[in-house]
Amino acid sequence: QKEVEQDPGPLSVPEGAIVSLNCTYSNSAFQYFMWYRQYSRKGPELLMYTYSSGNKEDGRFTAQVDKSSKYISLFIRDSQPSDSATYLCAMSREYGNKLVFGAGTILRVKS
Amino acid sequence: DTEVTQTPKHLVMGMTNKKSLKCEQHMGHRAMYWYKQKAKKPPELMFVYSYEKLSINESVPSRFSPECPNSSLLNLHLHALQPEDSALYLCASSQVGRQVQETQYFGPGTRLLVL
């Protein structure tokens, strides 16, 4: 079993839809949770980060962490074709700097 | 400024060549990382430097040799690579510390092709 599970997709949605991206994990030691967006042939770009459980909102993006269920989500409101990319969840333990990534979900927003 | 820069953007090398990848950040981060990413896969950690000292080597073959000359620079020296080493090589940096959120910021990567 992988430490972090993420459905690779692809996920296709119409423009304007609400997108829900999710990851589950098995290690309760994870404390920091991040979402990265990666366009084709580019480096990952940090979108959101959350420490421990809770919600965080930034513009059209909302990140949720439920540590009791070992489940994290990223919601994108009013999705745009420019949101088409691969979305990687990542997490790390409280001590040490090693990030563990999910496989990445390919998102396609159609106009 | 949350920018990590990497040079070159693209590199083609033969199996007998020696080349170097360079990474630079000016965010005052004291941890720097090298990752390897194959197509349609997540980044795989190779090395971590913390305060200019190598702290993690993920059992990377010796044909990859990292170097951290100072707190802003990170190099990856390449020698006698194999075609299967072709990938996107990503550099990242972050703050270090217990109470500090350890978000890593990535550079755009160097796309390496080994012939």
Boltz contact constraints between the chains, C-beta under 6 A:
constraints:
  - contact:
      token1: [A, 32]
      token2: [B, 102]
      max_distance: 6.0
  - contact:
      token1: [A, 42]
      token2: [B, 108]
      max_distance: 6.0
  - contact:
      token1: [A, 43]
      token2: [B, 90]
      max_distance: 6.0
  - contact:
      token1: [A, 43]
      token2: [B, 106]
      max_distance: 6.0
  - contact:
      token1: [A, 43]
      token2: [B, 107]
      max_distance: 6.0
  - contact:
      token1: [A, 43]
      token2: [B, 108]
      max_distance: 6.0
  - contact:
      token1: [A, 43]
      token2: [B, 109]
      max_distance: 6.0
  - contact:
      token1: [A, 44]
      token2: [B, 106]
      max_distance: 6.0
  - contact:
      token1: [A, 46]
      token2: [B, 103]
      max_distance: 6.0
  - contact:
      token1: [A, 49]
      token2: [B, 103]
      max_distance: 6.0
  - contact:
      token1: [A, 51]
      token2: [B, 101]
      max_distance: 6.0
  - contact:
      token1: [A, 88]
      token2: [B, 42]
      max_distance: 6.0
  - contact:
      token1: [A, 92]
      token2: [B, 102]
      max_distance: 6.0
  - contact:
      token1: [A, 97]
      token2: [B, 31]
      max_distance: 6.0
  - contact:
      token1: [A, 97]
      token2: [B, 48]
      max_distance: 6.0
  - contact:
      token1: [A, 97]
      token2: [B, 102]
      max_distance: 6.0
  - contact:
      token1: [A, 99]
      token2: [B, 104]
      max_distance: 6.0
  - contact:
      token1: [A, 101]
      token2: [B, 42]
      max_distance: 6.0
  - contact:
      token1: [A, 103]
      token2: [B, 42]
      max_distance: 6.0
  - contact:
      token1: [A, 104]
      token2: [B, 42]
      max_distance: 6.0
